[in-house]
Amino acid sequence: MKKQLCFLCLLSSTTISSADDYYKCSNQQKTYYQSTPCPLIEGERQHILQIKPLDPTKQAEAQARFQAWQTEQARQEAEHRKIQQEHNAQAEIAALKQNMAMQKRLAKLEKKALRQKYQANRNTSGHYRNRRPIKRYRLSDPLEYE
């Protein structure tokens, strides 16, 4: 990735500044480069640097490599987005499954609580114990009169 960024910077700098002159200014302490002539201060030297324009075939090759790099980056980003979407979908499915399991567990607990409440009411109410069981008749049974 760093190589590609350096290549981009190099490509842009060579296309923008190929016709300009650059000046190398140096004094006793440091050397610096600038696009304007050096100020005439005692002790400074000035050198005019001529930057040769890039060969058109090399520039076309560099442009082609840059476009190929851009298409590869777009492909990789699309692939990354697709993988991320799949991961998000799987995480959502897992969350829904966990939610469903918790709802089932809650329903079982509520059913158990209702059953216990019913049993407690049945055991404490006297009228449930003293009632005669209801006789159920089938159609095949002969009718009995009491």
C-alpha positions, -999 to 999 in steps of 0.1 A, spaced: 0 0 0 28 24 8 45 16 -25 13 24 -43 10 57 -25 46 66 -32 40 57 -69 10 80 -69 29 109 -54 57 104 -78 34 102 -108 15 134 -98 47 153 -90 63 144 -123 33 154 -144 27 187 -126 62 199 -123 79 186 -154 81 220 -171 91 241 -141 126 251 -129 136 244 -94 163 261 -75 186 245 -50 196 270 -24 222 262 2 239 282 29 263 270 56 236 254 77 212 237 54 201 230 18 166 236 6 147 235 -27 122 260 -40 104 270 -72 115 307 -69 150 320 -72 170 320 -40 173 354 -22 207 369 -27 222 367 7 258 366 13 271 331 19 243 314 -1 248 295 -34 221 290 -60 219 261 -85 192 259 -112 179 224 -115 164 214 -148 139 186 -144 137 165 -176 102 158 -188 90 122 -186 92 102 -218 57 99 -232 58 61 -234 69 59 -198 42 83 -188 16 62 -207 29 31 -190 27 48 -156 -8 59 -163 -18 24 -174 -3 9 -142 -21 36 -121 -55 27 -138 -48 -10 -133 -41 -3 -96 -73 17 -93 -94 -11 -107 -77 -36 -85 -84 -14 -54 -121 -10 -64 -123 -48 -68 -108 -54 -34 -130 -29 -18 -161 -44 -34 -150 -79 -22 -144 -65 13 -178 -49 14 -194 -82 3 -176 -101 30 -186 -75 56 -223 -77 45 -221 -115 48 -206 -113 83 -233 -88 93 -260 -111 80 -246 -141 99 -243 -120 131 -280 -109 127 -291 -145 122 -272 -156 153 -288 -128 173 -323 -138 160 -316 -175 170 -305 -164 204 -336 -143 208 -358 -171 197 -342 -195 222 -347 -170 250 -383 -165 241 -389 -203 242 -372 -205 276 -393 -176 289 -425 -193 276 -415 -226 293 -409 -207 326 -443 -189 323 -460 -222 316 -443 -238 346 -453 -208 368 -490 -210 357 -490 -248 363 -476 -243 398 -502 -216 405 -530 -238 392 -518 -267 414 -515 -244 444 -551 -231 439 -564 -267 434 -548 -280 465 -559 -251 487 -595 -248 474 -619 -271 492 -646 -272 466 -623 -290 441 -617 -319 465 -654 -324 475 -668 -325 440 -678 -357 424 -661 -365 392 -681 -358 361 -691 -389 343 -684 -387 306 -706 -407 283 -696 -422 250 -720 -427 222 -713 -464 223 -722 -467 261 -758 -475 269 -776 -446 286 -779 -448 323 -805 -430 342 -799 -420 378 
